[in-house]
């Protein structure tokens, strides 16, 4: 089973340093994810997503949402979230880095 924090810490993409309206929801989502309260975590990540200011941050939030969806037994929704994250990462000007999906830890370009 995927451990929520295992792969994703690399993909925070500035979320811990984001403006408070993004950062606070992100950090609360992480706390809830670590406590296995995935529905509440998803709600916090979605609140952060609503005000995220870059595609890179939006992509990272979609990854966090996808992990909670996957861990809570919603693989179809998770797949959509991961696809959205990948799409957003491909549009960023971050040197072409692509997001690793769960289980592909450390496989970044």
C-alpha positions as protocol buffer text, in pm:
chain_id: "A"
residue {
  index: 1
  type: UNK
  ca { x: 0 y: 0 z: 0 }
}
residue {
  index: 2
  type: UNK
  ca { x: 120 y: 351 z: -77 }
}
residue {
  index: 3
  type: UNK
  ca { x: 236 y: 551 z: 219 }
}
residue {
  index: 4
  type: UNK
  ca { x: 108 y: 907 z: 159 }
}
residue {
  index: 5
  type: UNK
  ca { x: 423 y: 1094 z: 255 }
}
residue {
  index: 6
  type: UNK
  ca { x: 675 y: 851 z: 107 }
}
residue {
  index: 7
  type: UNK
  ca { x: 686 y: 970 z: -253 }
}
residue {
  index: 8
  type: UNK
  ca { x: 512 y: 1304 z: -232 }
}
residue {
  index: 9
  type: UNK
  ca { x: 746 y: 1510 z: -22 }
}
residue {
  index: 10
  type: UNK
  ca { x: 953 y: 1564 z: -336 }
}
residue {
  index: 11
  type: UNK
  ca { x: 649 y: 1700 z: -517 }
}
residue {
  index: 12
  type: UNK
  ca { x: 544 y: 1966 z: -270 }
}
residue {
  index: 13
  type: UNK
  ca { x: 668 y: 2221 z: -527 }
}
residue {
  index: 14
  type: UNK
  ca { x: 679 y: 2517 z: -296 }
}
residue {
  index: 15
  type: UNK
  ca { x: 351 y: 2444 z: -121 }
}
residue {
  index: 16
  type: UNK
  ca { x: 505 y: 2479 z: 228 }
}
residue {
  index: 17
  type: UNK
  ca { x: 621 y: 2829 z: 125 }
}
residue {
  index: 18
  type: UNK
  ca { x: 304 y: 2925 z: -63 }
}
residue {
  index: 19
  type: UNK
  ca { x: 81 y: 3213 z: 44 }
}
residue {
  index: 20
  type: UNK
  ca { x: -119 y: 3131 z: 359 }
}
residue {
  index: 21
  type: UNK
  ca { x: -445 y: 3068 z: 171 }
}
residue {
  index: 22
  type: UNK
  ca { x: -274 y: 2777 z: -6 }
}
residue {
  index: 23
  type: UNK
  ca { x: -15 y: 2670 z: 253 }
}
residue {
  index: 24
  type: UNK
  ca { x: -251 y: 2641 z: 548 }
}
residue {
  index: 25
  type: UNK
  ca { x: -495 y: 2413 z: 363 }
}
residue {
  index: 26
  type: UNK
  ca { x: -205 y: 2209 z: 226 }
}
residue {
  index: 27
  type: UNK
  ca { x: -49 y: 2156 z: 569 }
}
residue {
  index: 28
  type: UNK
  ca { x: -384 y: 2064 z: 722 }
}
residue {
  index: 29
  type: UNK
  ca { x: -442 y: 1821 z: 436 }
}
residue {
  index: 30
  type: UNK
  ca { x: -104 y: 1660 z: 505 }
}
residue {
  index: 31
  type: UNK
  ca { x: -189 y: 1628 z: 873 }
}
residue {
  index: 32
  type: UNK
  ca { x: -524 y: 1467 z: 792 }
}
residue {
  index: 33
  type: UNK
  ca { x: -365 y: 1239 z: 534 }
}
residue {
  index: 34
  type: UNK
  ca { x: -110 y: 1122 z: 791 }
}
residue {
  index: 35
  type: UNK
  ca { x: -402 y: 1056 z: 1030 }
}
residue {
  index: 36
  type: UNK
  ca { x: -574 y: 845 z: 758 }
}
residue {
  index: 37
  type: UNK
  ca { x: -866 y: 1089 z: 734 }
}
residue {
  index: 38
  type: UNK
  ca { x: -856 y: 1093 z: 357 }
}
residue {
  index: 39
  type: UNK
  ca { x: -1193 y: 1250 z: 278 }
}
residue {
  index: 40
  type: UNK
  ca { x: -1110 y: 1547 z: 500 }
}
residue {
  index: 41
  type: UNK
  ca { x: -759 y: 1562 z: 354 }
}
residue {
  index: 42
  type: UNK
  ca { x: -900 y: 1573 z: 1 }
}
residue {
  index: 43
  type: UNK
  ca { x: -1127 y: 1861 z: 100 }
}
residue {
  index: 44
  type: UNK
  ca { x: -828 y: 2056 z: 236 }
}
residue {
  index: 45
  type: UNK
  ca { x: -617 y: 1988 z: -74 }
}
residue {
  index: 46
  type: UNK
  ca { x: -909 y: 2097 z: -293 }
}
residue {
  index: 47
  type: UNK
  ca { x: -940 y: 2419 z: -92 }
}
residue {
  index: 48
  type: UNK
  ca { x: -570 y: 2481 z: -150 }
}
residue {
  index: 49
  type: UNK
  ca { x: -614 y: 2398 z: -518 }
}
residue {
  index: 50
  type: UNK
  ca { x: -882 y: 2666 z: -552 }
}
residue {
  index: 51
  type: UNK
  ca { x: -625 y: 2938 z: -476 }
}
residue {
  index: 52
  type: UNK
  ca { x: -299 y: 2778 z: -593 }
}
residue {
  index: 53
  type: UNK
  ca { x: -108 y: 3023 z: -807 }
}
residue {
  index: 54
  type: UNK
  ca { x: 108 y: 2802 z: -1032 }
}
residue {
  index: 55
  type: UNK
  ca { x: 59 y: 2492 z: -1245 }
}
residue {
  index: 56
  type: UNK
  ca { x: 340 y: 2327 z: -1052 }
}
residue {
  index: 57
  type: UNK
  ca { x: 158 y: 2376 z: -721 }
}
residue {
  index: 58
  type: UNK
  ca { x: -172 y: 2270 z: -874 }
}
residue {
  index: 59
  type: UNK
  ca { x: -3 y: 1956 z: -1007 }
}
residue {
  index: 60
  type: UNK
  ca { x: 141 y: 1876 z: -666 }
}
residue {
  index: 61
  type: UNK
  ca { x: -200 y: 1918 z: -505 }
}
residue {
  index: 62
  type: UNK
  ca { x: -356 y: 1682 z: -759 }
}
residue {
  index: 63
  type: UNK
  ca { x: -92 y: 1425 z: -662 }
}
residue {
  index: 64
  type: UNK
  ca { x: -184 y: 1459 z: -295 }
}
residue {
  index: 65
  type: UNK
  ca { x: -554 y: 1431 z: -379 }
}
residue {
  index: 66
  type: UNK
  ca { x: -484 y: 1123 z: -592 }
}
residue {
  index: 67
  type: UNK
  ca { x: -291 y: 951 z: -315 }
}
residue {
  index: 68
  type: UNK
  ca { x: -578 y: 998 z: -70 }
}
residue {
  index: 69
  type: UNK
  ca { x: -824 y: 875 z: -330 }
}
residue {
  index: 70
  type: UNK
  ca { x: -611 y: 570 z: -404 }
}
residue {
  index: 71
  type: UNK
  ca { x: -550 y: 481 z: -40 }
}
residue {
  index: 72
  type: UNK
  ca { x: -920 y: 518 z: 39 }
}
residue {
  index: 73
  type: UNK
  ca { x: -1023 y: 278 z: -238 }
}
residue {
  index: 74
  type: UNK
  ca { x: -1112 y: 509 z: -526 }
}
residue {
  index: 75
  type: UNK
  ca { x: -865 y: 409 z: -798 }
}
residue {
  index: 76
  type: UNK
  ca { x: -1065 y: 554 z: -1089 }
}
residue {
  index: 77
  type: UNK
  ca { x: -1080 y: 898 z: -926 }
}
residue {
  index: 78
  type: UNK
  ca { x: -712 y: 868 z: -831 }
}
residue {
  index: 79
  type: UNK
  ca { x: -617 y: 789 z: -1189 }
}
residue {
  index: 80
  type: UNK
  ca { x: -791 y: 1107 z: -1304 }
}
residue {
  index: 81
  type: UNK
  ca { x: -612 y: 1312 z: -1038 }
}
residue {
  index: 82
  type: UNK
  ca { x: -274 y: 1165 z: -1137 }
}
residue {
  index: 83
  type: UNK
  ca { x: -345 y: 1234 z: -1504 }
}
residue {
  index: 84
  type: UNK
  ca { x: -432 y: 1595 z: -1423 }
}
residue {
  index: 85
  type: UNK
  ca { x: -111 y: 1628 z: -1220 }
}
residue {
  index: 86
  type: UNK
  ca { x: 97 y: 1490 z: -1505 }
}
residue {
  index: 87
  type: UNK
  ca { x: -69 y: 1724 z: -1751 }
}
residue {
  index: 88
  type: UNK
  ca { x: 4 y: 2024 z: -1529 }
}
residue {
  index: 89
  type: UNK
  ca { x: 364 y: 1920 z: -1471 }
}
residue {
  index: 90
  type: UNK
  ca { x: 418 y: 1887 z: -1844 }
}
residue {
  index: 91
  type: UNK
  ca { x: 307 y: 2249 z: -1892 }
}
residue {
  index: 92
  type: UNK
  ca { x: 544 y: 2392 z: -1633 }
}
residue {
  index: 93
  type: UNK
  ca { x: 883 y: 2528 z: -1720 }
}
residue {
  index: 94
  type: UNK
  ca { x: 1065 y: 2316 z: -1465 }
}
residue {
  index: 95
  type: UNK
  ca { x: 1315 y: 2152 z: -1694 }
}
residue {
  index: 96
  type: UNK
  ca { x: 1076 y: 1888 z: -1822 }
}
residue {
  index: 97
  type: UNK
  ca { x: 1050 y: 1703 z: -1492 }
}
residue {
  index: 98
  type: UNK
  ca { x: 770 y: 1450 z: -1497 }
}
residue {
  index: 99
  type: UNK
  ca { x: 586 y: 1334 z: -1191 }
}
residue {
  index: 100
  type: UNK
  ca { x: 635 y: 979 z: -1075 }
}
residue {
  index: 101
  type: UNK
  ca { x: 319 y: 791 z: -997 }
}
residue {
  index: 102
  type: UNK
  ca { x: 287 y: 589 z: -676 }
}
residue {
  index: 103
  type: UNK
  ca { x: 531 y: 301 z: -685 }
}
residue {
  index: 104
  type: UNK
  ca { x: 773 y: 486 z: -913 }
}
residue {
  index: 105
  type: UNK
  ca { x: 951 y: 658 z: -629 }
}
residue {
  index: 106
  type: UNK
  ca { x: 1260 y: 841 z: -737 }
}
residue {
  index: 107
  type: UNK
  ca { x: 1194 y: 816 z: -1110 }
}
residue {
  index: 108
  type: UNK
  ca { x: 1203 y: 1176 z: -1216 }
}
residue {
  index: 109
  type: UNK
  ca { x: 1360 y: 1325 z: -1526 }
}
